[in-house]
Amino acid sequence: QVQLVESGGGLVQPGGSLRLSCTASGLRFSDTSMVWYRQPPGRQRELVALITNLGSTVYGDSVKGRFIISRDDAKNTAYLQMNSLEPKDTAVYYCKAVVHSDGHREYWGQGTQVTVSS
């Protein structure tokens, strides 16, 4: 059974930083690309960043230069380091696993709330 568990969300002041974690179990992490999405209140879900199983990264335009995605295959964990946070970054953040060795099947985490406010 595949599980994705996100952690690290919370309340932070503008200009602050947070690091989100997404730990996977029940899948072959080394064959998996990891993706972070977010859904701001009243808006559609949007891509934040992704990291492939080979370590290539892609970022959404709104977070380039501020957020960094990384992975630790030994810990089956993907991270999203969020710096210079702004109120517009307030959203529920979700991670998604794409397992390439399983027909690119996708699995989602439950989401973690990030609120940027003074």
KEKE-3310 file (N, C-alpha, C; in steps of 0.2 Angstrom, whole numbers, plus 5000, padded with zeros to 4 digits):
npx = (5004:5003:5009:5009:5016:5015:5023:5028:5021:5013:5011:5018:5028:5028:5042:5048:5054:5050:5051:5045:5041:5039:5036:5038:5031:5029:5032:5044:5055:5066:5063:5054:5046:5044:5032:5027:5012:5001:4986:4978:4967:4950:4955:4962:4972:4989:5005:5020:5033:5044:5054:5063:5066:5079:5084:5082:5075:5060:5052:5038:5033:5030:5037:5050:5067:5065:5060:5066:5067:5071:5078:5079:5084:5088:5080:5068:5061:5055:5058:5053:5060:5056:5058:5059:5045:5028:5012:5004:5008:5001:4992:4986:4997:5002:5009:5014:5017:5025:5026:5037:5041:5029:5020:5019:5010:5001:5001:4994:4998:4990:4990:4996:4994:5000:5002:5005:5007:5006)
npy = (4994:5010:5025:5043:5055:5071:5084:5099:5110:5126:5142:5156:5171:5185:5185:5175:5157:5140:5122:5109:5092:5076:5060:5044:5028:5011:5010:5011:5021:5026:5025:5035:5050:5066:5077:5094:5102:5116:5123:5137:5147:5146:5144:5136:5121:5121:5119:5118:5113:5101:5086:5074:5056:5056:5067:5079:5096:5106:5121:5131:5147:5157:5154:5152:5154:5156:5145:5128:5112:5096:5079:5064:5049:5039:5041:5040:5052:5068:5085:5102:5117:5132:5149:5167:5169:5174:5182:5178:5165:5157:5143:5126:5113:5100:5084:5074:5058:5050:5035:5028:5015:5008:5010:5024:5027:5037:5044:5053:5064:5069:5083:5099:5113:5129:5145:5161:5175:5191)
npz = (5000:4995:5002:5005:5015:5021:5029:5039:5036:5041:5050:5045:5045:5032:5021:5028:5030:5026:5027:5018:5019:5011:5013:5007:5006:5002:4989:4974:4977:4970:4957:4955:4951:4959:4964:4968:4972:4974:4981:4982:4992:4985:4972:4958:4958:4957:4949:4958:4959:4952:4954:4945:4944:4941:4946:4939:4939:4939:4940:4945:4938:4947:4959:4956:4960:4973:4979:4983:4977:4982:4985:4994:4992:5000:5011:5006:5003:4998:4997:5000:5000:5005:5003:5007:5008:5003:5006:4995:4993:5002:5004:5002:5002:4991:4989:4975:4969:4955:4948:4939:4936:4937:4927:4927:4937:4948:4964:4978:4992:5007:5009:5016:5026:5022:5028:5025:5034:5043)
capx = (5000:5007:5007:5013:5015:5018:5024:5031:5017:5012:5010:5025:5027:5031:5049:5051:5055:5048:5053:5040:5044:5035:5039:5034:5032:5026:5034:5051:5057:5072:5060:5048:5047:5040:5029:5023:5007:4997:4979:4977:4959:4946:4958:4964:4978:4995:5012:5025:5040:5045:5060:5063:5070:5086:5086:5081:5070:5056:5048:5033:5036:5029:5042:5057:5072:5063:5059:5070:5065:5076:5075:5084:5082:5089:5075:5061:5058:5056:5058:5052:5062:5052:5061:5056:5038:5024:5005:5001:5010:4996:4989:4987:5002:5001:5014:5012:5022:5024:5030:5038:5041:5022:5016:5018:5005:5001:4999:4994:4997:4984:4991:4998:4992:5005:4999:5010:5003:5009)
capy = (5000:5017:5031:5049:5059:5077:5088:5105:5116:5130:5149:5160:5178:5186:5185:5169:5151:5134:5117:5104:5085:5071:5054:5039:5021:5006:5011:5011:5028:5028:5025:5039:5057:5069:5084:5098:5106:5120:5125:5143:5147:5148:5144:5129:5118:5123:5116:5122:5111:5094:5083:5068:5051:5057:5073:5085:5099:5111:5126:5136:5153:5161:5152:5152:5159:5157:5138:5123:5105:5091:5073:5060:5043:5035:5042:5040:5059:5074:5091:5109:5123:5138:5155:5173:5168:5180:5180:5174:5158:5154:5137:5119:5110:5093:5081:5068:5053:5047:5029:5026:5007:5005:5013:5031:5028:5043:5044:5059:5065:5072:5090:5102:5120:5134:5151:5167:5181:5194)
capz = (5000:4994:5007:5005:5021:5021:5035:5039:5035:5047:5049:5044:5043:5026:5021:5032:5027:5028:5023:5018:5018:5009:5014:5003:5008:4998:4981:4973:4977:4965:4950:4956:4951:4965:4962:4973:4969:4979:4980:4986:4993:4980:4966:4956:4960:4952:4949:4961:4957:4952:4953:4942:4948:4940:4949:4936:4942:4935:4944:4942:4937:4953:4964:4953:4963:4980:4982:4980:4978:4983:4987:4998:4991:5006:5016:5003:5005:4994:5001:4996:5004:5003:5006:5005:5007:5003:5007:4989:4994:5006:5000:5004:4997:4990:4985:4971:4967:4949:4949:4932:4935:4938:4922:4928:4941:4952:4971:4981:4999:5010:5009:5022:5025:5023:5029:5026:5036:5048)
cpx = (5004:5004:5012:5011:5018:5018:5028:5028:5016:5011:5017:5024:5030:5038:5052:5052:5052:5050:5048:5044:5038:5038:5035:5036:5027:5027:5041:5053:5062:5069:5054:5050:5042:5038:5026:5018:5005:4991:4978:4969:4956:4949:4960:4971:4983:5001:5016:5032:5040:5052:5060:5067:5077:5089:5085:5075:5067:5053:5043:5035:5035:5034:5049:5062:5071:5062:5064:5067:5071:5073:5081:5082:5083:5084:5068:5058:5060:5055:5056:5054:5059:5055:5057:5048:5034:5017:5002:5003:5006:4992:4989:4992:5002:5007:5011:5018:5020:5029:5031:5039:5034:5018:5014:5012:5006:4998:4999:4995:4991:4984:4993:4997:4999:5001:5004:5006:5007:5004)
cpy = (5006:5022:5037:5053:5065:5080:5094:5111:5120:5137:5152:5167:5180:5187:5179:5163:5145:5128:5111:5097:5081:5065:5049:5032:5017:5007:5011:5018:5030:5028:5030:5047:5060:5076:5087:5102:5111:5122:5131:5143:5150:5148:5137:5127:5120:5120:5120:5120:5103:5092:5076:5063:5052:5063:5080:5089:5104:5115:5130:5143:5158:5159:5151:5157:5159:5150:5133:5116:5101:5084:5069:5053:5038:5035:5042:5047:5064:5080:5097:5114:5129:5145:5161:5173:5174:5178:5176:5167:5154:5149:5131:5116:5103:5090:5075:5064:5050:5041:5026:5019:5004:5009:5020:5032:5034:5042:5051:5059:5069:5080:5093:5110:5124:5141:5156:5173:5184:5195)
cpz = (5000:4999:5006:5011:5021:5028:5034:5037:5041:5045:5050:5042:5036:5026:5025:5027:5030:5024:5024:5016:5015:5009:5011:5006:5003:4990:4981:4972:4971:4958:4950:4955:4956:4963:4968:4969:4975:4976:4984:4987:4987:4973:4964:4958:4955:4954:4953:4959:4957:4952:4950:4946:4946:4942:4945:4939:4937:4941:4941:4942:4943:4959:4962:4957:4971:4983:4979:4982:4978:4985:4990:4997:4996:5011:5013:5004:5000:4999:4997:5001:5001:5007:5003:5004:5007:5004:5001:4989:4998:5002:5004:4999:4997:4987:4981:4969:4960:4948:4942:4931:4936:4933:4923:4933:4946:4959:4974:4989:5001:5010:5016:5021:5026:5023:5030:5028:5042:5054)
residu = (GLN:VAL:GLN:LEU:VAL:GLU:SER:GLY:GLY:GLY:LEU:VAL:GLN:PRO:GLY:GLY:SER:LEU:ARG:LEU:SER:CYS:THR:ALA:SER:GLY:LEU:ARG:PHE:SER:ASP:THR:SER:MET:VAL:TRP:TYR:ARG:GLN:PRO:PRO:GLY:ARG:GLN:ARG:GLU:LEU:VAL:ALA:LEU:ILE:THR:ASN:LEU:GLY:SER:THR:VAL:TYR:GLY:ASP:SER:VAL:LYS:GLY:ARG:PHE:ILE:ILE:SER:ARG:ASP:ASP:ALA:LYS:ASN:THR:ALA:TYR:LEU:GLN:MET:ASN:SER:LEU:GLU:PRO:LYS:ASP:THR:ALA:VAL:TYR:TYR:CYS:LYS:ALA:VAL:VAL:HIS:SER:ASP:GLY:HIS:ARG:GLU:TYR:TRP:GLY:GLN:GLY:THR:GLN:VAL:THR:VAL:SER:SER)
# end
